[in-house]
Structure formats: structure tokens, C-alpha cells
Amino acid sequence: MKKITICYVSILWLFASSAAHSAPAWVSDEFEITLRSGPSTTNSIQLMVGSGTRLEVLERNSESGYARVRTSSGTEGWVLSRYLMNQPSARDQLEALAGKLTGNNTQGTSLNSQLAAVRDGYNSAKRQISMLENEKSALESELAEIRRAAADVLGINEQNKNLMDELATEKMRADTLQQQNRQLSSETTRYWFMSGALVLLVGVLLGIWVPRIRWQRRSGYDRF
């Protein structure tokens, strides 16, 4: 009996964990968002998800602002969390409301209750449209900032390329000057070597010639 109770508690815990990590969500109205393979814009796009598409949220990453979701066809990926809503879009709600009103007409509901429901739906749709317009403005500002950053990156890359070309030119010039310096050093060494050899030769010749001059002078003095 105790084992059965433990098994029952474990099954309930598994169902509770699954429910805690899996929750329904819908893509916000009037948008088409990207489903990526990872939680960043550098990851590849798997498919485009249309407005009003129902998704199953598997987990949320507050640091990156992305949520891992699963589509009805079983495709898993990452989307921006700010594009998800906890309820269907205004268009879907209005369609459901219209269907409900049609059903109410067939069932003989009062015109006043239908009108009140339509007004509530209309007001809710207006609020969502206002929110979407604000999100659109924020996205346009973000896109403009991204474009400016991309232009700055291209300019920096061009400057880096020019600097690399200048560095290569200066390196070639330095190699040429270094080679010329080695040649001059070699010629200077050769010059001093030849000068030393010439001085040595002159010294040897003088060493041979001077004693002979002295000996000839002495011989001339002896004759007298």
C-alpha cells in the first residue's frame, strides 16, 4: 500500500512539473516573428511564425529575453518573449466573439447582451491595437539604432583595412631600409679592412726600405 502511494505521488509530481514547464502562449497580433535555433540573433532562423499562432512555452530565459517554444507541428526553437501574450490576439478574440454572437442569435439571446459583448470586445481590441502601435514604434527605433551601429561597424572595418595597408607599406619600407643599412655596414667594414691592410702594407714596406736607407748612409760615411 505504501509503494502504491509513493507511485501515485510520483506521477502527480511528474504531471505538476510538466505543467509548470509547459504553458500555452500566442504570438502577438499584426506581427510575423522569427523562430531561431538559439536565444540570440546570431542563431539561424528555422521558420517564420505568423500572428495569432498558438505556441507552447517550454522555458524562458530572462537574461537573453528569449523563450523556448514548440509549435503545433512539433518544431522547437527560440522567440523573443516580448512578442508573446498570455491570451489569443485581438483578431482571434473578435472572431471567437463573432462566432459566439452568431450562436447566441440562434439561441435567441437578447440584443442588449450581444451589443455589450461586442462593445467589450471592441474596447479590448482597441487597447491591444494601442499596445501594438507602441511596440511597433519601439521596434522601429531599435531597428534604426541597429542600422546606425551596422554603419559604424562598416566604417571601422574600412579604417582597419586602410591601417593594415599602411602598416604593410611601412613594414616593406622598414625592411628596405634595414637591407640598405646592412649593405652600408658591410661596405664600411670592407673599407676599414682595406684601409688597415693598406696601412699594414705601407708599414711593412717602410720597415724594409728605411733600414736599407740607413745602411746605405752608413756605407757612404765609411768611404770617407
Secondary structure, DSSP 8 states (H G I E B T S, - for coil): -HHHHHHHHHHHHHHHHHHHH-EEEEE-TT-EEEEESSSSTTS-EEEEEETT-EEEEEEEETTTTEEEEE-TTS-EEEEEGGGEESS--HHHHHHHHHHHHHHHHHHT--HHHHHHHHHHHHHHHHHHHHHHHHHHHHHHHHHHHHHHHHHHHHHHHHHHHHHHHHHHHHHHHHHHHHHHHHHHHHHHHHHHHHHHHHHHHHHHHHHHHHHHHHHHHHHHHHH-
